[in-house]
């Protein structure tokens, strides 16, 4: 294996690790966004339910 091959493999490995890190970050961000949306929706449901059934 010569220096050029080693360099090429190093860049491929670095690229792989950077992509894995970015993908993990995107997944985490999407999970947080989904959690926020779920909580928002549940609060809206609670308000609707409370206003419709508060007289019972």
Secondary structure in CASP SS format (residue, H / E / C, confidence):
PFRMAT SS
TARGET T0000
AUTHOR 0000-0000-0000
METHOD secondary structure of the structure
MODEL  1
X C 1.00
X C 1.00
X H 1.00
X H 1.00
X H 1.00
X H 1.00
X H 1.00
X H 1.00
X H 1.00
X H 1.00
X H 1.00
X H 1.00
X H 1.00
X H 1.00
X H 1.00
X H 1.00
X H 1.00
X H 1.00
X H 1.00
X H 1.00
X H 1.00
X H 1.00
X H 1.00
X H 1.00
X H 1.00
X H 1.00
X H 1.00
X H 1.00
X H 1.00
X H 1.00
X H 1.00
X H 1.00
X H 1.00
X H 1.00
X H 1.00
X H 1.00
X H 1.00
X H 1.00
X H 1.00
X H 1.00
X H 1.00
X H 1.00
X H 1.00
X H 1.00
X H 1.00
X H 1.00
X H 1.00
X H 1.00
X H 1.00
X H 1.00
X H 1.00
X H 1.00
X H 1.00
X C 1.00
X C 1.00
X C 1.00
END
